[in-house]
């Protein structure tokens, strides 16, 4: 049994994980056990790899950074951990890329770009195995198949692990079965997974935002000489990302006050002024001050 109270299926235990390396992409619907398997796989890989990374690309149910971001965590076994430390997410520095939405819909390009940049960062840091968790967005009518195919072609995983109960993943998997250089592993959804409602997911995001902004302060920031994406149209309560010159997100912020004449913003953020902000990336969400519930702008 793992830390989530889930009984680990024999199908997972019998996987020859010791032969797995490179990027491993996890695909499947919501409440199939992808995140649980991702954590399990992360620790299994640490038994045979010196450095393993976990890239969480589930914008709405993020486990490494706050919602609306992509998160990268890495554990180095140079100290001889060998998978014995089961904490998750692993300690140490995390890298974030702000997308600004709790769903991939309408944000395919920044999602793919951010995933690729974090994958490159993991490789540069010496990771020999990268677990890439994705969201449960699988509806082909909303473009999910196109998105997942693009992930495979861009990230070039050595293995895609897909969770499927019946045939719900076939619109995505059918071409991948015949794609040269692509390997596929099918798993059944994990037994015992708690089914979460939309309200449960909203509540989870609210709790994550509340914890993230717990020690935040209001700071003034001039955007006169900053790059601002996608434009300089600001809204009170809007979520934004503060980026450094590498494009990584140093912190998130919530817009509290806008002074267009002075080209300045007052934002609530846990950022304390360390590092140089070069870019503001505006999200498509705003947060309620009291409840920290998110809603589209």
C-alpha positions as CSV (number, residue, x, y, z in Angstrom):
1,X,0.0,0.0,0.0
2,X,1.3,3.5,-0.9
3,X,1.0,6.8,1.0
4,X,-2.4,7.5,-0.6
5,X,-3.8,4.4,1.0
6,X,-4.0,2.7,-2.4
7,X,-3.3,-1.0,-2.7
8,X,-0.5,-1.3,-5.4
9,X,-1.8,-3.7,-8.1
10,X,0.3,-6.7,-9.0
11,X,0.3,-5.4,-12.6
12,X,2.3,-2.5,-11.4
13,X,4.7,-4.6,-9.3
14,X,5.4,-6.9,-12.2
15,X,6.5,-4.2,-14.6
16,X,10.2,-4.5,-15.6
17,X,10.8,-0.9,-14.5
18,X,14.6,-1.6,-14.2
19,X,14.7,-1.5,-18.0
20,X,12.9,1.8,-18.3
21,X,14.8,5.0,-19.0
22,X,14.4,8.4,-20.7
23,X,11.1,10.2,-20.7
24,X,8.0,8.2,-19.7
25,X,4.7,9.8,-20.6
26,X,1.6,8.9,-18.6
27,X,-1.7,9.2,-20.4
28,X,-5.3,8.4,-19.3
29,X,-8.7,9.8,-18.1
30,X,-9.4,11.4,-14.8
31,X,-9.4,9.2,-11.7
32,X,-7.5,6.4,-13.4
33,X,-4.5,6.4,-11.0
34,X,-2.0,8.3,-13.2
35,X,-0.7,10.5,-10.4
36,X,-0.5,7.6,-8.0
37,X,1.3,5.5,-10.5
38,X,3.6,8.4,-11.3
39,X,4.7,8.7,-7.7
40,X,5.1,4.9,-7.5
41,X,7.1,4.8,-10.7
42,X,9.3,7.7,-9.6
43,X,10.4,5.8,-6.5
44,X,10.8,2.5,-8.4
45,X,13.1,4.3,-10.9
46,X,15.2,5.7,-8.1
47,X,16.3,2.1,-7.4
48,X,18.2,1.9,-10.7
49,X,18.9,5.5,-11.7
50,X,21.1,8.1,-10.0
51,X,18.9,11.0,-11.0
52,X,15.2,10.9,-11.7
53,X,12.9,13.8,-12.5
54,X,9.1,14.1,-12.2
55,X,7.4,16.6,-14.5
56,X,3.8,17.3,-13.5
57,X,1.8,18.7,-16.5
58,X,-1.7,18.4,-14.8
59,X,-2.5,22.1,-14.6
60,X,-5.6,21.7,-12.5
61,X,-4.4,19.1,-10.0
62,X,-0.8,20.0,-9.8
63,X,1.4,18.2,-7.2
64,X,4.7,20.1,-7.4
65,X,3.7,23.8,-7.9
66,X,0.5,25.8,-7.5
67,X,-2.4,25.2,-9.9
68,X,-2.0,26.8,-13.3
69,X,1.7,25.8,-13.5
70,X,3.8,23.0,-14.8
71,X,6.2,21.7,-12.1
72,X,9.5,19.9,-12.3
73,X,11.2,18.1,-9.3
74,X,14.4,16.1,-9.4
75,X,16.0,13.7,-6.9
76,X,19.7,12.9,-7.2
77,X,20.8,9.6,-5.8
78,X,24.4,10.5,-5.6
79,X,24.1,10.5,-1.8
80,X,23.1,6.8,-1.9
81,X,19.3,7.3,-1.3
82,X,18.5,4.4,-3.8
83,X,14.8,5.1,-3.5
84,X,14.6,4.7,0.2
85,X,13.2,8.3,0.8
86,X,9.5,8.0,-0.2
87,X,8.6,11.6,0.3
88,X,6.8,13.4,-2.5
89,X,7.3,15.8,-4.1
90,X,11.0,15.4,-3.5
91,X,12.7,18.2,-1.6
92,X,15.2,20.7,-3.0
93,X,14.6,23.3,-5.8
94,X,11.6,23.0,-8.1
95,X,11.3,24.6,-11.5
96,X,7.9,26.0,-12.6
97,X,6.4,27.2,-15.9
98,X,3.3,29.3,-15.6
99,X,0.5,28.5,-18.1
100,X,-2.3,30.4,-16.3
101,X,-5.1,28.0,-16.7
102,X,-6.5,25.0,-14.9
103,X,-7.2,23.2,-18.2
104,X,-5.2,22.6,-21.4
105,X,-8.1,23.8,-23.5
106,X,-7.1,27.0,-25.3
107,X,-3.6,26.7,-24.0
108,X,-2.0,24.0,-26.1
109,X,1.0,26.0,-27.2
110,X,2.2,27.3,-23.8
111,X,1.5,23.9,-22.3
112,X,3.6,22.1,-24.9
113,X,6.4,24.7,-24.8
114,X,6.6,24.6,-21.0
115,X,6.7,20.8,-21.0
116,X,9.5,20.8,-23.5
117,X,11.5,23.5,-21.6
118,X,11.2,21.6,-18.3
119,X,12.2,18.3,-20.0
120,X,15.3,20.0,-21.3
121,X,16.0,21.4,-17.9
122,X,15.8,17.9,-16.4
123,X,18.2,16.5,-19.0
124,X,20.6,19.3,-18.4
125,X,20.5,18.5,-14.6
126,X,21.5,14.9,-15.4
127,X,18.2,13.1,-15.1
128,X,18.4,9.7,-16.8
129,X,14.7,9.0,-16.3
130,X,11.8,11.5,-16.4
131,X,8.2,10.7,-15.3
132,X,5.8,13.0,-17.1
133,X,2.3,13.1,-15.7
134,X,-0.5,14.6,-17.9
135,X,-4.0,15.7,-17.2
136,X,-7.2,13.6,-17.7
137,X,-8.1,15.7,-20.7
138,X,-8.9,13.0,-23.3
139,X,-12.0,14.2,-25.2
140,X,-11.0,14.1,-29.0
141,X,-13.9,16.5,-29.7
142,X,-12.1,19.2,-27.8
143,X,-8.7,18.5,-29.4
144,X,-7.3,16.2,-26.7
145,X,-6.0,13.6,-29.3
146,X,-4.1,16.3,-31.2
147,X,-2.6,17.6,-28.0
148,X,-1.4,14.1,-26.8
149,X,0.0,13.3,-30.2
150,X,1.9,16.6,-30.2
151,X,3.3,15.6,-26.7
152,X,4.6,12.3,-28.1
153,X,6.1,13.9,-31.2
154,X,7.7,16.8,-29.3
155,X,8.9,15.0,-26.1
156,X,9.8,11.8,-27.9
157,X,9.1,9.5,-24.8
158,X,10.9,6.1,-24.8
159,X,7.6,4.8,-23.4
160,X,4.0,6.0,-23.2
161,X,2.0,4.4,-20.3
162,X,-1.7,4.6,-21.0
163,X,-4.5,3.8,-18.5
164,X,-7.7,2.4,-20.1
165,X,-10.8,0.8,-18.7
166,X,-12.5,-0.1,-21.9
167,X,-11.8,1.7,-25.2
168,X,-12.0,5.3,-24.0
169,X,-8.4,6.0,-25.0
170,X,-8.5,4.4,-28.5
171,X,-8.9,7.7,-30.4
172,X,-5.6,8.8,-28.9
173,X,-3.8,5.5,-28.9
174,X,-4.7,4.1,-32.3
175,X,-2.0,6.1,-34.3
176,X,0.5,5.7,-31.5
177,X,0.4,1.9,-31.8
178,X,1.9,2.3,-35.3
179,X,4.2,5.3,-34.7
180,X,7.8,4.4,-35.4
181,X,10.1,4.8,-32.4
182,X,7.1,4.9,-30.0
183,X,6.5,2.2,-27.4
184,X,3.2,1.7,-25.5
185,X,2.3,0.1,-22.2
186,X,-1.4,-0.4,-21.3
187,X,-2.5,-0.5,-17.7
188,X,-5.9,-1.0,-16.1
189,X,-7.1,1.9,-13.8
190,X,-5.9,1.3,-10.3
191,X,-8.5,-0.2,-7.9
192,X,-9.5,1.8,-4.9
193,X,-9.0,5.2,-6.5
194,X,-11.4,7.8,-5.0
195,X,-13.6,9.4,-7.7
196,X,-13.5,13.1,-7.3
197,X,-16.2,15.5,-8.4
198,X,-15.7,18.9,-10.1
199,X,-16.4,20.5,-6.7
200,X,-13.7,18.3,-5.1
201,X,-11.2,19.5,-7.7
202,X,-12.2,23.1,-7.3
203,X,-11.8,22.7,-3.5
204,X,-8.3,21.1,-4.0
205,X,-7.2,24.1,-6.2
206,X,-8.5,26.5,-3.6
207,X,-6.6,24.9,-0.8
208,X,-3.4,24.8,-2.9
209,X,-3.7,28.5,-3.8
210,X,-4.4,29.4,-0.1
211,X,-1.3,27.5,1.0
212,X,0.8,29.1,-1.7
213,X,-0.2,32.7,-0.9
214,X,-0.3,32.2,2.9
215,X,2.9,34.3,3.5
216,X,2.4,36.6,0.5
217,X,2.8,40.4,0.7
218,X,1.6,43.2,-1.6
219,X,4.4,44.7,-3.6
220,X,4.5,47.4,-6.3
221,X,6.0,46.5,-9.6
222,X,6.6,48.7,-12.7
223,X,5.9,46.9,-15.9
224,X,7.2,49.8,-18.1
225,X,10.3,48.0,-19.2
226,X,9.0,44.4,-18.8
227,X,7.8,42.0,-21.5
228,X,4.1,41.4,-20.8
229,X,2.3,38.4,-22.4
230,X,-0.1,38.2,-24.0
231,X,-0.9,41.9,-23.8
232,X,-1.1,44.8,-21.3
233,X,-4.7,44.4,-20.3
234,X,-5.0,43.8,-16.6
235,X,-7.8,42.8,-14.3
236,X,-8.2,42.9,-10.5
237,X,-7.8,39.4,-9.1
238,X,-6.0,38.2,-12.2
239,X,-3.4,35.5,-11.7
240,X,0.0,36.1,-13.2
241,X,3.5,34.7,-13.3
242,X,6.8,36.5,-12.6
243,X,9.5,35.1,-14.9
244,X,13.2,35.4,-15.0
245,X,15.4,35.6,-18.1
246,X,15.3,31.8,-18.6
247,X,11.5,31.8,-18.9
248,X,11.1,29.9,-15.6
249,X,8.5,31.2,-13.2
250,X,10.0,32.6,-10.0
251,X,6.6,33.2,-8.3
252,X,2.9,33.7,-9.0
253,X,1.0,36.9,-8.1
254,X,-2.6,38.2,-7.8
255,X,-3.2,41.7,-9.2
256,X,-4.7,43.9,-6.4
257,X,-4.3,47.4,-8.0
258,X,-3.6,48.8,-11.5
259,X,-2.1,52.2,-12.3
260,X,-2.1,52.5,-16.0
261,X,-0.7,56.0,-16.0
262,X,2.4,55.0,-14.1
263,X,2.5,51.6,-15.8
264,X,2.6,49.9,-12.3
265,X,0.8,47.0,-10.6
266,X,0.4,46.1,-7.0
267,X,0.4,42.4,-6.6
268,X,0.0,39.9,-3.8
269,X,2.9,37.5,-4.1
270,X,5.3,35.3,-2.0
271,X,8.1,36.8,-4.1
272,X,10.4,38.8,-1.9
273,X,12.4,40.6,-4.5
274,X,15.2,38.0,-5.1
275,X,16.1,37.5,-8.7
276,X,15.3,39.9,-11.6
277,X,11.8,39.8,-13.1
278,X,12.1,40.2,-16.9
279,X,8.6,39.1,-17.9
280,X,5.0,39.1,-16.7
281,X,2.8,36.3,-18.0
282,X,-0.9,37.0,-17.5
283,X,-3.2,34.1,-16.8
284,X,-6.7,33.5,-17.9
285,X,-7.9,33.0,-14.3
286,X,-8.8,35.3,-11.4
287,X,-8.9,34.3,-7.8
288,X,-11.4,35.3,-5.1
289,X,-9.6,37.1,-2.3
290,X,-11.4,35.2,0.5
291,X,-12.1,31.7,-0.9
292,X,-9.2,31.5,-3.3
293,X,-11.6,29.8,-5.8
294,X,-10.6,30.3,-9.4
295,X,-12.8,31.3,-12.3
296,X,-12.1,32.3,-15.9
297,X,-11.6,35.9,-16.8
